[in-house]
Amino acid sequence: MDLARYADTKGYEKDIYRSVWRYRDWLIKAFNENKPYDKFLIEQMAGDLLPNPTDAQYIATAFQRNTLTNDEGGTDNEEYRTAAVIDRVNTTWEALMGTTFACVQCHAHPYDPFKHEDYYRFMAFFNNTRDEDTFEDFPLLREYRGGDSTKLETLKQWLSQNTTSAEYNRVLRFLKTGQPVINSVVTDQMTNSALADTKWLSLRNNSSCRIKKVDLSNKNELMFRYSSGIDGGVWKLHLDSVKGPVFATVALKPTQGWQVATIDIAPTVGVHDVWLSYQNASLKTDDENGAMFSWFYFKQPFPGADKPGFDSAYKHYNELIESDNFIATPILVENPSDLFRTTNIFERGSWLSKGDAVQPGVPAVLNKMPVGAPKNRLGLAMWLTDKKNPLTARTMVNRLWEQLFGIGIAETLEDMGTQGVAPTHKELLDHLAWKFMNDYKWSIKDLLKEIVMSATYRQKSEVSDELLHKDPNNRLYARGPRVRLSAEQIRDQALAISNVLSNKMLGKSVMPFQPAGIWKSPYSGEQWKQSEGEDQYRRAVYTYWKRTAPYPSMIGFDAAMRDVCLPRRIRTNTPLQALSTLNDFAYWDMAKHFAQRMNKMAGNDVKSQIQKGYQAMLYKPIAPGKLETLMGLYNTSLQSFSKGSSDVQEILGSKENADPKMAAMVVVANAMLNLDEWLNKS
């Protein structure tokens, strides 16, 4: 999730909601099903380019759609589209190949053998996707629900029986992804028109603008998405100039919100600039908005007009286009040939200073592209997972080792180059990487089993003074690992021992308890609404993640902001961490449930409750000294709570059954959830 910079919001100023939780579902399923790592990467890098991609393969590409989108008015959409492409390049290298490549954006790498132009040849693989920093996050995969999913299946059956495979794929692709369309944000040469809030094309009275280089060959129809609140508007499409031949005239009708319409256009051959003009006598002034446009789709008519059942099929098609009964997920979709983007070298890294054009390619110092690999993201994915490219396997082995031992064989997971920390056991890293690709067939579970079953991992974590002096960081592995758990693990195991951890899997993010006042994003009315029932006790991976205001207790334990890819969390030790687990209401709530569990396990005997609770937590008997300390805490708390009921009610969260004994045990349970041996893996 850190590598994929997963979040439920878009980032930047408003940081509003983004529906991308289906990617998290895909990720969880992939790990649980032990999807081979090479296939895992190929689907995330280029699932949309696989033959007849499934919904799951489309969703996998959201890995590279978790980039930030800037919805602030006045921003340059091309600037932030470019920023997203650059982020995808940097993420690919840091997350998948453990190599710093970002600095090559501005100059040749000062230490590793990468040249300035290598960056832009690599960037060309990503520069040809359809996303353009649009407010709606286009392109989106539509997963239709209810009756609309039935309509889609009926339509697919009709298309397969009455149209060619090319027509079938064209129609289905548009229904599922909404592509290929021309987003209105690319319009230019505006006269009395503008991009409203830099999001949609706004046409006023006597206005015009241009869409550059549209391939109109074999295009008989124009489908477009627009919104208008006034009648009387006349919209015209001209060839090559605003005074050029008119090849379509439309009387735009008022709409209720956004509406999709389709018109016939005069047959034209070749690539042309399309100019749009708009007049409306009903507008009182020239600065009033007459109509707004979201996208344009120059297309061939719906196929099969001479086939039985056409009218019903075409009706289903239009109903699905207008439907809002679907789950939407941002995905990658490649540009068709007529929308191909040229990639240029940025002089000194500035996107405004474009140098020579380049073709997609990988650094010459590394392995070549596989024979027959296409020069697109699918070919790149094939190169990444080629056994001749050892960086991919070595990076994953090193990351899994770090998850288990707390530190990688090469400590700098993000940089395995010449300036990173050299591997302590290079031969071991190479050996495991080779086995990962060959013996284990890219199976992550098999690799993990190999490591955890080793004698090295199964050692005790106890350390003598002599060994601590010789090897304080356990880089020689003379003892088992002892490291603090991650933010998510700390929360999840507290939920588990308290018997409230929800077993629900997948689905939208949830909002467990969070103090008021955390969310104060400008221009956004979104609020944290605490989930009810078992949803507030779901695993931490399902917690709603707002980039500008992440869940505070997890940030306290070094979780990532997720604005960009984070290959490695740096563990810290601060007072805020103790304050979180000792004072956060969520942990007091878990402590209350844990105290109730201990009471059920051992009845009313306090000493037995603590003993059995400790045994359940740590799978070993409690030491006499610790038992005595916790008993002392219980007695002190009981004495304090016996003097009045207000503190008891606050601890138990209820005016009824305000039992001082239970409140005292909750205090003890909270202390047990803060034991050093509980918060650390050992």
C-alpha positions in Angstrom: 0.0 0.0 0.0 2.9 2.4 0.8 4.6 1.4 -2.5 1.3 1.9 -4.5 0.8 5.2 -2.6 -2.8 4.0 -1.9 -5.2 6.6 -0.5 -8.9 7.3 -0.5 -8.4 10.9 -1.6 -6.8 12.8 -4.5 -4.3 14.9 -2.5 -3.3 18.5 -3.0 -5.6 21.3 -1.8 -9.1 20.0 -1.5 -8.0 16.4 -1.1 -11.4 15.0 -1.9 -12.6 11.5 -2.2 -11.4 9.1 -4.9 -13.1 5.7 -5.4 -10.1 3.4 -5.7 -10.9 0.8 -3.0 -11.4 -1.9 -5.6 -7.7 -1.8 -6.2 -7.1 -2.6 -2.6 -9.5 -5.5 -3.0 -7.5 -6.7 -6.0 -4.2 -6.4 -4.0 -5.5 -8.4 -1.0 -6.9 -11.2 -3.3 -3.7 -11.3 -5.2 -1.6 -11.9 -2.1 -4.1 -14.4 -0.6 -4.3 -16.4 -3.8 -0.5 -16.3 -4.1 -0.5 -14.8 -7.6 2.9 -15.3 -9.1 4.9 -12.1 -8.6 5.7 -11.7 -12.3 2.0 -11.9 -13.2 1.3 -9.7 -10.3 3.5 -7.0 -11.7 2.5 -7.4 -15.4 -1.2 -6.9 -14.5 -0.4 -3.8 -12.5 1.8 -2.3 -15.1 -0.2 -3.2 -18.2 -3.3 -5.2 -17.4 -5.3 -3.1 -19.9 -3.0 -4.2 -22.7 -3.5 -7.9 -22.1 -5.7 -9.7 -24.7 -9.4 -9.2 -23.8 -8.6 -7.8 -20.3 -10.9 -8.8 -17.4 -12.3 -6.3 -15.0 -9.7 -7.5 -12.4 -6.8 -6.8 -14.9 -8.1 -3.3 -15.6 -8.4 -2.7 -11.8 -4.8 -3.9 -11.3 -3.6 -0.9 -13.3 -4.9 1.5 -10.6 -1.5 0.8 -9.1 -0.3 3.7 -11.4 -3.5 5.7 -11.0 -2.9 6.4 -7.3 -1.0 9.5 -8.3 -2.3 12.9 -7.0 -4.8 14.9 -9.1 -5.0 18.6 -8.6 -8.6 19.9 -8.7 -7.8 23.4 -7.7 -9.1 26.0 -10.1 -6.4 27.8 -12.1 -4.0 24.9 -12.3 -2.5 23.6 -15.5 -3.9 20.2 -16.2 -1.0 19.3 -18.5 1.5 20.2 -15.8 -0.1 17.8 -13.3 -0.6 15.1 -15.9 3.1 15.3 -16.5 3.8 15.2 -12.8 1.7 12.0 -12.6 3.7 10.4 -15.4 7.0 11.3 -13.7 5.7 9.8 -10.4 5.0 6.6 -12.3 8.5 6.4 -13.6 10.0 7.1 -10.1 7.7 4.6 -8.4 8.5 1.9 -10.9 12.2 2.2 -10.2 12.0 2.6 -6.4 9.3 0.1 -5.7 10.1 -2.6 -8.2 13.8 -2.3 -8.9 15.1 -0.7 -5.7 17.0 2.0 -7.7 17.1 5.8 -7.4 16.2 7.0 -10.9 14.4 10.3 -10.0 17.5 12.5 -10.2 18.0 11.4 -13.9 15.0 13.6 -14.7 17.3 16.7 -14.4 20.8 15.3 -15.3 22.8 12.1 -15.7 23.0 10.0 -12.5 26.0 11.2 -10.5 26.8 7.7 -9.2 25.0 5.0 -11.2 25.4 4.5 -15.0 22.1 6.1 -16.1 22.0 8.9 -18.6 19.7 11.9 -18.8 18.0 10.7 -22.0 17.5 7.2 -20.4 14.8 8.8 -18.1 12.7 10.1 -21.0 13.0 7.0 -23.1 11.7 5.2 -20.0 9.0 7.9 -19.4 7.7 7.3 -23.0 6.3 4.0 -21.9 4.0 5.9 -19.5 3.4 9.1 -21.4 0.8 7.6 -23.7 -2.1 6.9 -21.3 -5.5 8.5 -21.4 -5.6 10.2 -18.0 -5.2 14.0 -18.1 -5.7 15.3 -14.5 -9.4 15.5 -15.1 -11.8 16.2 -12.2 -13.7 12.9 -12.8 -10.5 10.9 -12.8 -11.1 9.6 -16.3 -10.6 6.9 -17.5 -12.7 4.8 -15.1 -13.6 1.2 -15.2 -17.3 0.8 -14.8 -18.5 -2.3 -13.0 -22.2 -2.2 -13.5 -24.6 -3.3 -10.8 -28.1 -4.8 -10.5 -30.2 -4.6 -13.6 -27.5 -2.8 -15.5 -25.1 -5.7 -15.2 -27.9 -7.9 -16.7 -28.3 -5.4 -19.6 -24.6 -5.5 -20.2 -24.5 -9.3 -20.4 -27.6 -9.3 -22.8 -25.9 -6.7 -24.9 -22.6 -8.6 -25.0 -24.4 -11.7 -26.2 -26.2 -9.8 -29.0 -23.0 -8.1 -30.1 -21.1 -11.5 -30.2 -23.8 -12.9 -32.5 -24.4 -10.0 -34.7 -21.2 -8.0 -35.1 -17.5 -8.5 -35.8 -15.0 -9.1 -33.1 -13.5 -5.6 -33.7 -16.9 -4.0 -33.4 -17.7 -6.0 -30.3 -14.4 -5.0 -28.6 -14.9 -1.3 -29.6 -18.4 -1.1 -28.1 -17.5 -3.1 -25.0 -14.3 -1.1 -24.4 -16.3 2.2 -24.5 -19.0 0.9 -22.1 -16.4 -0.4 -19.6 -13.8 2.3 -19.8 -15.4 5.3 -21.5 -12.5 5.4 -24.0 -11.2 6.6 -26.3 -12.7 10.1 -25.9 -11.2 13.6 -26.2 -11.4 15.3 -22.8 -12.5 19.0 -23.0 -9.4 20.0 -21.0 -7.3 19.8 -24.1 -9.2 22.5 -26.0 -7.3 25.7 -26.8 -7.4 28.9 -29.0 -10.3 30.1 -26.9 -12.4 33.2 -27.7 -15.0 34.2 -25.1 -14.7 30.6 -23.8 -12.7 29.0 -21.0 -12.1 25.9 -18.9 -14.5 26.4 -16.1 -12.5 26.0 -12.9 -10.0 24.4 -15.2 -12.2 21.3 -15.3 -14.7 21.6 -18.2 -15.0 23.6 -21.4 -17.4 26.5 -21.0 -18.9 28.1 -24.1 -20.5 31.6 -23.9 -22.3 33.6 -26.5 -20.3 34.1 -29.8 -17.5 31.9 -28.5 -15.1 29.5 -30.1 -12.3 27.2 -29.4 -10.2 24.4 -31.0 -9.6 20.7 -30.7 -6.3 19.9 -32.3 -5.6 17.1 -34.8 -8.7 15.0 -34.8 -8.7 11.9 -37.1 -12.1 12.1 -38.7 -11.7 9.2 -41.2 -14.6 6.7 -41.0 -16.2 8.8 -38.2 -19.9 9.4 -38.9 -21.1 10.3 -35.4 -20.1 12.5 -32.5 -21.1 11.6 -29.0 -20.5 14.2 -26.3 -21.2 14.9 -22.6 -22.6 18.3 -21.9 -24.6 20.4 -19.5 -26.7 23.4 -20.3 -29.2 25.4 -18.3 -30.6 27.5 -21.1 -32.5 26.9 -24.4 -31.7 28.5 -27.7 -28.0 27.5 -28.0 -26.6 26.7 -31.5 -23.4 24.8 -31.5 -21.4 24.3 -34.7 -18.4 22.2 -35.6 -16.0 23.6 -38.3 -13.1 22.1 -40.2 -9.6 23.6 -39.8 -10.7 27.1 -38.7 -13.5 28.9 -37.0 -14.6 30.1 -40.4 -14.1 26.8 -42.1 -16.8 24.5 -43.5 -19.4 23.5 -41.0 -19.8 19.7 -40.7 -22.3 19.6 -37.9 -24.9 21.9 -36.4 -26.6 21.2 -33.1 -29.5 22.9 -31.2 -28.4 22.2 -27.6 -31.3 21.6 -25.4 -31.3 22.3 -21.6 -30.3 19.4 -19.4 -30.8 18.2 -15.8 -27.1 18.0 -14.9 -24.7 16.2 -17.2 -26.2 14.4 -20.3 -24.7 12.4 -23.1 -26.0 13.1 -26.7 -25.1 11.7 -30.1 -25.3 13.5 -33.4 -24.6 12.7 -37.1 -21.6 14.4 -38.6 -20.7 14.8 -42.3 -18.2 12.2 -43.6 -14.7 13.6 -43.6 -11.3 12.1 -44.5 -8.0 12.8 -42.7 -6.8 14.6 -39.6 -8.2 18.1 -39.0 -8.4 20.7 -36.4 -12.0 20.9 -35.2 -13.2 24.3 -34.2 -16.3 24.7 -32.0 -18.5 27.8 -32.1 -21.5 28.7 -30.0 -24.2 31.4 -30.3 -27.3 31.9 -28.1 -29.6 34.9 -28.4 -31.1 34.1 -25.0 -27.9 35.0 -23.2 -28.1 38.6 -22.0 -24.4 39.1 -21.8 -21.4 37.6 -23.5 -19.8 36.5 -20.3 -22.8 34.2 -19.3 -22.2 30.5 -19.6 -24.3 28.8 -22.3 -23.1 25.2 -22.2 -20.3 23.1 -20.6 -18.7 20.1 -22.2 -16.8 17.2 -20.5 -15.7 15.0 -23.4 -16.1 14.4 -27.2 -16.1 11.0 -28.9 -15.8 11.0 -32.8 -17.0 7.5 -33.6 -18.5 5.0 -36.0 -22.3 4.3 -35.5 -23.4 1.5 -33.2 -23.0 -1.7 -35.3 -25.6 -4.2 -36.5 -28.3 -1.8 -37.7 -29.5 -4.4 -40.2 -29.7 -7.2 -37.6 -32.7 -8.4 -35.7 -32.9 -7.0 -32.2 -30.9 -3.9 -33.1 -33.4 -1.5 -31.5 -33.4 -3.3 -28.2 -29.6 -3.6 -28.2 -29.1 0.1 -29.1 -31.5 1.1 -26.3 -29.5 -1.0 -23.8 -26.3 0.6 -25.1 -27.6 4.2 -24.5 -29.1 3.3 -21.1 -25.7 1.9 -20.0 -23.9 5.0 -21.1 -26.3 7.2 -19.1 -26.3 4.9 -16.1 -24.8 5.9 -12.8 -25.4 2.4 -11.2 -21.8 1.2 -11.3 -18.6 1.1 -9.2 -16.0 3.3 -10.7 -12.2 2.8 -10.4 -9.5 4.9 -12.0 -7.5 2.7 -14.4 -4.8 3.0 -17.1 -5.9 2.9 -20.7 -3.5 3.4 -23.6 -4.0 6.1 -26.3 -5.2 4.9 -29.7 -2.8 5.7 -32.6 -4.6 8.9 -33.5 -4.1 10.3 -30.0 -0.5 9.2 -29.6 1.7 11.6 -27.6 5.3 12.4 -28.5 7.7 12.3 -25.6 10.5 14.8 -25.4 13.6 15.2 -23.2 13.0 17.9 -20.6 16.0 20.2 -20.6 17.3 20.3 -17.0 14.1 18.5 -16.0 11.7 21.3 -16.7 8.5 20.1 -18.5 8.3 23.6 -20.2 11.7 23.2 -21.9 11.2 20.4 -24.4 14.2 19.0 -26.2 14.6 16.2 -28.7 11.9 13.6 -29.1 12.6 10.1 -27.9 11.2 6.6 -28.4 10.3 4.2 -25.6 13.4 2.3 -24.3 15.2 1.0 -21.3 18.7 2.0 -20.1 21.4 0.5 -22.3 23.5 -0.6 -19.2 20.8 -3.1 -18.2 19.3 -6.1 -20.0 17.7 -5.5 -23.4 14.0 -5.7 -24.1 12.8 -9.3 -24.6 12.6 -10.4 -28.2 9.2 -9.6 -29.6 8.2 -7.3 -26.7 6.1 -4.4 -27.9 7.3 -0.8 -27.2 4.6 -0.1 -24.7 3.8 -0.8 -21.1 3.2 -4.4 -21.7 6.7 -4.8 -23.3 8.0 -2.9 -20.3 6.3 -5.3 -17.9 7.8 -8.2 -19.8 11.3 -6.6 -19.4 10.7 -6.0 -15.7 9.9 -9.7 -15.1 12.4 -11.1 -17.5 14.8 -13.5 -15.7 17.6 -11.6 -17.3 16.6 -8.6 -15.2 17.8 -9.6 -11.6 16.9 -6.2 -10.1 13.2 -7.1 -9.8 13.6 -10.3 -7.9 16.4 -9.0 -5.7 14.3 -6.0 -4.7 11.3 -8.2 -3.7 13.5 -10.7 -1.8 15.2 -7.8 0.0 11.8 -6.3 0.9 10.3 -9.5 2.2 13.5 -10.1 4.3 13.1 -6.6 5.8 9.4 -7.4 6.7 10.6 -10.4 8.6 13.9 -9.3 10.1 13.2 -5.6 10.4 16.1 -4.6 8.2 16.9 -5.7 4.6 20.0 -7.7 3.6 20.7 -4.4 1.8 19.4 -1.9 4.4 18.4 0.8 1.8 15.4 -0.9 0.2 14.9 2.2 -2.0 18.5 2.3 -3.2 20.4 -0.9 -4.1 22.8 1.2 -6.3 26.3 2.3 -5.5 25.2 4.9 -3.0 22.9 2.5 -1.1 24.1 0.4 1.9 25.8 -2.6 0.5 24.2 -6.0 1.2 25.6 -7.7 4.3 25.2 -11.1 2.6 25.3 -10.6 -1.1 25.5 -14.3 -2.0 22.4 -15.0 0.1 20.5 -12.2 -1.7 21.5 -13.5 -5.1 20.7 -17.1 -4.1 17.2 -16.3 -2.9 16.5 -14.1 -5.9 17.5 -16.9 -8.2 15.3 -19.4 -6.3 12.4 -17.0 -6.3 12.4 -16.8 -10.1 13.3 -20.4 -10.9 12.5 -22.9 -8.1 9.6 -21.1 -6.6 8.2 -19.8 -10.0 7.8 -16.3 -8.5 5.7 -17.6 -5.5 5.8 -15.1 -2.7 4.4 -17.7 -0.2 7.0 -20.3 -1.1 9.8 -17.7 -0.6 8.4 -16.6 2.8 8.1 -20.2 3.9 11.8 -20.8 3.0 12.9 -17.8 5.1 10.7 -18.4 8.2 11.6 -22.1 8.3 15.3 -21.3 8.3 17.4 -21.9 11.4 18.4 -18.2 11.2 14.9 -16.9 11.5 13.9 -19.4 14.2 16.5 -18.4 16.7 15.6 -16.8 20.0 15.9 -13.0 20.1 17.7 -13.0 23.4 21.0 -11.2 23.3 24.1 -11.2 25.6 26.0 -8.1 26.4 29.0 -9.4 24.4 26.8 -10.0 21.3 25.1 -6.7 21.7 28.4 -5.0 21.8 29.7 -6.8 18.7 26.6 -6.6 16.6 24.0 -4.2 18.0 21.9 -4.2 14.8 21.9 -8.0 14.4 23.4 -7.7 10.9 25.2 -11.0 11.4 22.0 -12.8 12.4 23.4 -14.5 15.5 20.0 -14.1 17.1 16.4 -13.9 16.0 14.8 -10.6 15.0 13.4 -8.2 17.5 11.7 -5.1 16.0 8.7 -3.0 16.8 5.5 -3.9 15.0 4.1 -1.7 12.3 1.3 0.8 12.9 -1.3 -1.5 11.3 0.0 -4.6 13.2 -0.2 -2.9 16.6 -3.8 -1.9 16.0 -4.8 -5.3 14.5 -3.4 -7.4 17.3 -5.0 -5.2 19.9 -8.3 -5.7 18.2 -7.7 -9.5 18.0 -6.8 -10.0 21.7 -9.8 -7.9 22.6 -12.1 -10.3 20.6 -13.5 -7.5 18.5 -11.5 -7.9 15.3 -13.9 -8.1 12.3 -13.4 -11.0 9.9 -15.1 -9.0 7.1 -12.9 -8.8 4.0 -12.8 -6.4 1.1 -15.1 -3.4 0.4 -15.0 0.3 0.9 -12.8 2.0 3.5 -14.2 2.4 7.0 -13.8 5.2 9.6 -13.0 3.9 13.1 -13.0 6.3 16.1 -10.9 9.5 15.4 -10.8 12.6 17.6 -12.8 15.6 16.3 -11.1 18.4 14.4 -8.6 16.3 12.4 -10.1 17.1 9.0 -9.9 20.8 8.1 -9.3 20.7 4.4 -10.0 24.0 2.5 -13.0 24.1 0.1 -14.0 20.6 1.2 -17.2 19.8 3.1 -16.2 16.2 3.7 -16.2 15.0 7.3 -15.1 11.9 9.2 -18.2 9.9 10.0 -17.5 7.2 12.5 -18.4 3.7 11.2 -20.9 1.7 13.2 -21.0 -1.9 14.4 -18.2 -4.2 13.4 -17.0 -1.8 10.7 -15.2 0.3 13.4 -13.2 -2.9 14.3 -12.0 -3.9 10.8 -8.4 -4.5 10.1 -6.2 -1.4 9.8 -5.7 -1.9 6.0 -9.4 -0.9 5.5 -9.1 2.4 7.4 -10.0 5.5 5.3 -6.8 7.2 4.3 -6.9 11.0 3.7 -3.6 12.2 2.4 -3.6 15.6 4.1 -5.0 14.2 7.4 -4.1 10.5 7.7 -5.4 8.4 10.7 -3.4 10.0 13.5 -2.4 7.0 15.7 -1.0 5.2 12.7 0.9 8.2 11.5 2.3 8.3 15.1 3.7 4.8 14.5 5.5 5.8 11.2 2.8 5.0 8.7 3.3 6.7 5.3 1.4 9.9 4.1 1.2 8.2 0.7 1.6 11.3 -1.4 4.4 9.4 -3.2 5.8 5.9 -3.1 7.5 5.1 0.1 9.8 2.0 -0.2 10.8 1.9 3.4 9.3 3.1 6.7 11.9 4.5 9.1 11.1 3.4 12.7 11.1 6.1 15.3 10.6 6.1 19.1 8.7 9.2 20.3 6.5 10.1 23.2 3.5 10.5 20.8 3.5 6.8 20.3 3.0 6.1 24.0 0.5 8.9 24.2 -1.5 7.2 21.3 -1.8 3.7 22.8 -2.2 5.0 26.4 -4.7 7.8 25.7 -6.4 7.2 22.3 -10.1 6.4 23.0 -9.9 3.6 20.4 -7.3 1.8 22.5 -9.3 2.4 25.7 -12.3 0.9 23.9 -10.2 -2.2 23.0 -8.9 -2.4 26.6 -12.5 -2.4 27.8 -13.3 -5.4 25.5 -10.0 -7.1 26.6 -11.0 -6.7 30.2 -14.4 -8.2 29.6 -12.6 -11.1 27.8 -10.3 -11.7 30.8 -13.3 -11.7 33.1 -15.0 -14.4 31.0 -11.8 -16.4 30.9 -11.1 -16.4 34.7 -14.2 -15.3 36.5 -13.9 -12.8 39.4 -10.4 -13.7 40.5 -8.2 -10.7 39.5 -4.9 -12.4 39.6 -6.2 -15.3 37.5 -7.6 -12.7 35.0 -4.3 -11.1 34.5 -2.4 -14.4 34.3 -4.8 -15.8 31.6 -4.9 -12.5 29.7 -1.1 -12.3 29.6 -0.9 -16.0 28.5 -3.4 -15.3 25.7 -1.5 -12.2 24.6 2.1 -13.6 24.6 1.7 -17.4 24.7 3.8 -17.7 27.9 3.2 -17.4 31.6 3.6 -14.0 33.2 6.7 -13.4 35.4 6.0 -12.9 39.1 7.4 -9.4 39.1 5.1 -8.3 36.2 2.1 -9.9 37.9 2.9 -8.0 41.1 3.2 -4.7 39.2 -0.1 -5.2 37.4 -1.9 -6.3 40.6 -0.5 -3.1 42.2 -1.9 -1.0 39.3 -5.3 -2.8 39.7 -5.5 -2.1 43.5 -4.5 1.6 43.1 -7.0 2.1 40.3 -9.8 0.3 42.3 -9.1 2.5 45.3 -9.4 5.6 43.2 -12.5 4.5 41.3 -14.2 3.5 44.6 -14.3 7.2 45.6 -16.7 8.3 42.9 -18.6 7.1 39.8 -17.8 9.8 37.2 -14.4 8.4 36.4 -15.8 4.9 36.2 -18.5 6.0 33.8 -15.9 7.7 31.6 -13.7 4.6 31.5 -16.6 2.2 30.8 -18.5 4.5 28.6 -21.8 3.8 30.3 -23.8 5.1 33.2 -25.2 1.7 33.7 -23.2 -1.0 35.4 -20.6 1.5 36.6 -18.5 -1.2 38.3 -15.3 0.1 39.8 -13.7 -3.4 39.6 -14.3 -3.6 35.9 -13.0 0.0 35.4 -9.8 -1.0 37.3 -9.4 -4.0 35.1 -9.8 -1.8 32.0 -6.8 0.3 33.3 -4.8 -2.9 33.7 -5.8 -4.1 30.3 -4.7 -0.8 28.7 -1.4 -1.1 30.5 -1.0 -4.7 29.1 -1.7 -3.4 25.6 1.3 -1.1 26.1 3.8 -3.6 27.3 7.1 -3.4 25.4 7.0 -7.1 24.6 3.5 -6.7 23.2 4.5 -3.8 20.9 7.6 -5.6 19.6 8.1 -8.7 17.6 10.5 -11.0 19.4 
